[in-house]
Amino acid sequence: MSPYLKLLLLSGCVPFILSFWPPLRIWRYPRALAFTLSLIIFIFGSWDIFATWRGHWSFAPAGVFATRIINLPLEEVLFFAVIPFCCIFTWEVINYLKQKVK
């Protein structure tokens, strides 16, 4: 397992598991969640593809799998789904806690 994938799993594991806790309601609009994550993957993934193509940055072969999706390592594509999901999770937790304080 690559170091990048380990980091993604550590980052997304707890938010993913806790996202099924009913009061958080993260999965109440699955189509909106899928659309949001797809849009982020498309926008930032496109920029990443362009930047790696131009040579602005690269990925160390020792840190990622050899599997590529349009010139990006698999882990980089997953990054654009996992980290935004963690942000959405954090947003929902904050909203839940704000409602509990009222």
N, C-alpha and C positions, 0 to 999 in steps of 0.2 A: 504494500500500500504506500502510495506516495505521501510525502510530508504535507503537500498541499491538500490532498484528500482527507488526511487525518485532521487537519485544522478545520476543514469544512464540516466534517462529521462532529467534531467537538463543539463547533459554533452552533450547528443547527439541531443537534440531538435533543437537547432540553426544550427549546422552543417548539419543536415539532411535536414532541410527546405531550407537553402541557397545552398545546393548542387545541387538543380535544376536550379540555375541561369545559363543560357546558357554559359557565358564566362568561367566558371570554368570547364566545361566538365567532371565532375566526373563520370557521367553515360555513357560516350562515349564507354567504354569497360565493359559492365555489366558482361560478363563471367570472365574476368580477376579480377574484383572486387570480385565476388563471390568466385572464386578460392583462392584468397589471404586471404579473411576473413575465408574461410573454413580451409585453411592450418593453420592459426593462432589458430583457435578454436581447431583443432586437436592436434597441437604440445603443446600449452600451457595448453589446457584442459587435455591432457594426463598427463602432469606433475602435474597439480593440483589434478587430481584423485589419482595419486600415492602419492603425499605429504599428502593428507588428509587421505588416507588409512594407511600410515605410522604413522600418528598422528603428523606430523610436524606443522600443523595448522588446525584450524577448523573454523566453522562459527557459530556465536551466533544465536540461534533460534529466538531471539527477533528481529534480524536485517534482516532476510531473510524469504521468503516463505517456507513452508514445502515441496513444489514441488522440487523433485530432479531428475537430469539427470545423471545417472551413479555416484551416490554419491556426486554430486555437486549441490548446490542450483541453481535454474533457473537464478537468478541474476548473478551468477558467470559465467555461460555460456554466458549470454548476454553481460557481461563485455568484453569478448574476441571478440565480434563483434562490440560493440559500440565504445570502446576506439580506436581500430585500424582504424575504419572508421573516427573518429575525427582526427586521425593523417594523414590519406590520405587527408582528407578535408583541413587540415592546409597546407600540402605539395602543394596541387593544388592552394590554395590561394597565397602562397608565389611565386609559379611559375607565376601565373597570374600577381601579382604585379611587379615582376622582368621584365616581358615583357612590362608592362605599363611604367616603368621607362626608358627603352631603347629608 
